[in-house]
Every structure is written in C-alpha cells, then in structure tokens.
Amino acid sequence: MYPHYKNMKTDSELTILVLSSDPYQPILRVWERYFKKHWPDCPYKVKAVCNHTHFKSDLINWVVTNHFIRDDASHFKPMLARALEKKKIDTKYILLMVEDQILVKDVITDNFKQAMSYMDENDITKMRCLSMPSPDEPLDVEKGIINNDNFGFISKDNEYRNSLQAAIWNTERFFELLVSVREDFSGWVLETGEHFRDYSKKWKYMSCKHGKGGTFLDRYEGMGDSPLMNYVELVRWGKFDALYIDYFREMFKKDGFSVDSTAYINFGAGLSKEELPQ
C-alpha cells in the first residue's frame, strides 16, 4: 500500500513537516506568521498536509492527501503516510510539528545543524526539541550544544517515547514506525500505544531538557529555553488553550493581530479563559 524507502539521502538536511487538516487552517496561518517571525532565515523546505483545500502561502508547500476527516481521528495515519512518500520528501530527516505549536522565540539554524550532525554520528532516530516530557537517561557522548546540560536519552520504557511534540526524526524510521501496523489510527494511538513503544525500542531517542516544563509560564526550577526551538500550544481539545490564551492575546496584540474574529469562531474567539475548556 505504501512505498518503501531505499537509497535515502544521507546528508544532514531536513524537511519541516507540519501536521494539520482543513478545519485547522486558521491555526496554521498563525503558525506560519510566527514561523516567519522567529525563523526568517530557515534554509529548509516547509511542507504541510491538508485534506482537500488550502490557503495560498509563499512558505508552505502543500501535500493534498484527499483523505476525509474521521470522527476517531484515524485519518492521521494515511494523511501522514501520504506526505512521507519518497517522491514528496527525500531528506534523511524531518522536523515534525503540529500546526498549533506556535514559535515564541527565535530559532538558531546552526543549532539544528549541530543536532543533525550528532544524530548522524551517533545513530539517533529521534531528537525531541523540548522537554515534553524530559529525558530520563544521560548521554554517553557530548558534542557542542548536545550535552548533558541540554539533552538526554528517552528510556525504552518511557510512556511517551513517541510523543508528537516537535522533534527531528529519521524519516525512513518514522515511516517504518507509522506503517508497522496495517490499520489506520490517530496521533494519540501513536503517542500512547504499547505496540509503537515496543517497536521503537530498537532505536535511540533523545529529548531536550529545556523549553517547556511546568506550564511554560511557570517553568520547573533550573529549566530554561531549548537550544532548538521554543513554542507554546495555541489549541487544546479543539479550542484555544485556556492556560495560554491570555499570553497569546497579549502577544498577538503587540503584533497587530487577533484571533478574536469570525475566522476563529470555532476555536473560541471572544471567549475568556474561564469560558474555554479547563
């Protein structure tokens, strides 16, 4: 059903792949705005998945999957598999993000180059960009920014090894994980399913120790910014995240932008944080 990867490029370059769907394109517009603001010199191609339609963008290369949205969110697998076809992505790595992960601080491209060089040299399959959750084992090799102050390994039995928080993935291995079961499934199943956790134990996963922690607005002691990227989720349970909406509204106001308009009515435009899902 899906093509197998062969002769994948081995240079340390990546494609940025953003998970989305047609109803969430208003949120993806916010993602695009702040990606441009905080990573203006990004040298990597940006792709995003959609179902059938999309807005015009001078940043995003669209992958139209023609898959319909399902109530159980099991469209996740076929949409992502379609995006990962070799003819669409031929880089060794992908930076996998979700459209509600809004950048809030500048990204340093050289830090990504260091990260991918480390992954090459140490056979790393996944490097999570921030501490959601934090790593639980120390590194045995340190180089540059990839050191035990900033990063660690994710243990093989870690409950959220396959979390969909932003991460650099080996493209071929992520695709292998995705199609390791025949049935379609949601992103939540990938994140929490025992099969996927067990399947991934043959690979080495890493995570940053910084970048989130607590509620981002109130980080754990000793936790600072991620050297890779710092973002905050705008949406939770299909609505603006009550925890962060005041933070976002203040940030958007400074930039002459608002999500309290009819385009965002389905996400809770105009609602106070008390009126949003808690």
N, C-alpha and C positions, 0 to 999 in steps of 0.2 A: 504493500500500500504506500509506504514512504520510501524514498531513495536512501541508499546507504552512502556514507561519506567515504571517499577514497582519495588519496593524494591531497589531503588538506594542506593549504599553505602553512609554512612553519615560521614565518616571520612574526615578530611580536606586534601585530597590529590587530585592531578590533573593529567591530561594528556595534554601534549603540542600538539596541532593540527595545522599543517601548511597547509594553502590553497595554492594549486598550480595546475599545469596542465603540460602535457608532453612538450609543446613548451617552458615552463618556467623553465625546469630543470637546464639549465646552471645557472640561477639566484639562484635556490635553492642550488646549490653547493656552491655559495658564502655565502648564509645564513648559511649553515652547517659549513663552515670553521670558520665563526666569532661567531657562537653559541658555538662551541667547545672552541674557544679562550676566550670568555668572560663569559661562564658559565660552566667551566670544571667539577665542582662538582655537576651538576644538578642531583637531585635524581629522576626526573620524566621521564616517558616514552615519547618519541617523535614519533609522527605519522605524515605522510604527505599523501595527496591524489594525485593520478595521474590518467590519463585516461586508458592507456594500458601498458606502459612500464616505467621503471625507472632505475636509476643507482644504483650500489652497494654501500651500506652505512653501517658502523658499529654503526651509531647513529639512523638513521631513520627507523621506522617500517612502511612499505608501505601499503596503502589501495588502491588497484587497483579497480577502480569503473566500468571500461568498458563502461563509458559514452563518447560519441563523443562530441567534441567541437562544439558549435553552434555560428553562427555569432553574435547573440544577447546576447551572454554570459549567456543564461538561463540554461546552464549546471551547473551553480553554485549551484542551489538548490539540484538537485538529487545527485551530487557528494558529497556534504557536508552531506546530509541526509544519504547516504550510509556509510560514515565514522563514523557517530554518532550512528549507530546501536549498541544496547546494547552489543552484543557479541564482538564488536570491542573496545568500550570504556565503562568502568563500574565505572569510578571515578565520584565523585559528581561534580567536577569542570573540566573545560578545560581552558587552556590558548590558545586562538585563535589568530593566527598570519597569515600574508601573506608572501610569500617567498621573497618579495623584501624589507622587514623590517629588515635591517642588523644591528645587535648589534654593538655598537661603544664603550661601556663601560661595565665594569664588573657587573655581576648580583649577588646580595646577597640573597642566598636561604632563610635565616631566615626572610627576609622582605616579601617573598611570603607566608611563614607560618603564619606570623602575619596578612597578608591581608586575607587569607582564614579563619583564626580564627575569625576575625572581621566579615566576611561575614556570617559565621555560627551563630554568636551571635546576629547579627542584621538583619538577613533575607535579605541579599543583593543579587540581581540576577546578577549584572554586576559591575565589577570594572575595568575601563579603566586605562591602565598603564601609559599613559602620556596625556598631555593637548591638545588633538586634537579632539574636542575643549575643552576648560576649563570648569570645573563645574560652575554652576550659583546659587547654594544654599548651605548654611553652613551645616556642620554635627551637629547632636544633641547629639552624643556620640563620645568621643575621647578616643583612646587607643593606646599607643605605637606610631609607625610611622603613624598610621591612625588618623591624627589630622587635624585641620582646617588650619594649615600652609601648609600641603601637599595635602589634599583631600577635596572634597565637593560633594554634590549631583548634579546629572544632572536633571534639572526640567522636568516635564512630557510633556511640550510642546516644549522642545528643539528640534530644527530642525534635529540635527544629533544624537539623542539618540542612534540610532542603528549603529553608525559608526563602520566600520571594522578595525579601529586602534586597536592594540593589547590590549586585555582585558581578564580578568578572568571572565568566565561565569559559572553560574549554568547550568550544562549540560542538565538536564531534561527540564529546562525552555527555554533554547536556542533552543532545538529541537522542543519544543512546538511552539515557535515563527516561526521557519522555516517552519513548516508544517501547519501553521494556514490558509494558502490558498492552494487550490488544484493545481493551475497552477505552472509551473516552472518559475523561474525568475533569474535575475542577482544579483550580490552583490550590485550594485548601487541601484537597486529597494529596496532591504532590507534596505539600509542605508537611503534612502530618502522617501520611500513610506509612505503615510499617514496611511494606514491600519496598518503597522507594528508599527508605532509610537503610534497609538491609542491602539493597542493590548497590548503594553508593559507598558502602564500606570498603570497597576495593580502591577507592580514590582518596586523595588527601584534600581536605577542605580547610580553609583558613578564614579568619574574621578579624576585622579591626576591633580594637578595644575602646575606640572613641567614636564620637559623632552622634550619639543619641543618649541613652541612659536615662533612667527616671522618666520624665515627661518631655525631655529636651529643654523645656523652660526651667526645669529644676533637675539638673543632672546629678548623678551619683558622685560622691566625693572622689576627686582625682581624675575625673573624666573630662576631656577637652574635645577639641574639634578633630574630626577624622582628617588624615592627610590626603584622602582620596576625594570624598565628597560629603557634603552636609546638606541634608534635606529634611523636610517635615511633611507628613501626610496631610493633605487637604481634606480627604474624604474618609469616612468610616461608616460602615453599614449603609452605604448608598447616599449618605447625607454629609454635609460639612461636619468635620470633626469638632465636637463641642469643646474639646480640650484646647484646640488651637485656633478656633475661628476668630477670636478677638486679636490674637497675634497676627493672623493673616490680614484681617481687615485694616489694621494699622499699617502693615507693610504695603498693602495694595494702595491705600490712600496716599502714601508718600510717593508712589509711582504713578499717581493719576489714573488708577484702575480700580474697578469694583466688580465683585461677584454678586452684588445685590441687584440684579437685573433679571429681566424675563428669561434670558438665556440660561440662567442658573436656577430657575424656579424649582426644578425637580430635585435640586440638591439642598434646598433650604434657604434660598435667597430671602433676605429680610428677617429671618428668624434669629432670635437671640440665642446665645449658647445654652440657656436654660430650656429653650423650646426644641433644641436639637436632641437626637438620641444620646442618652447618657451611658 
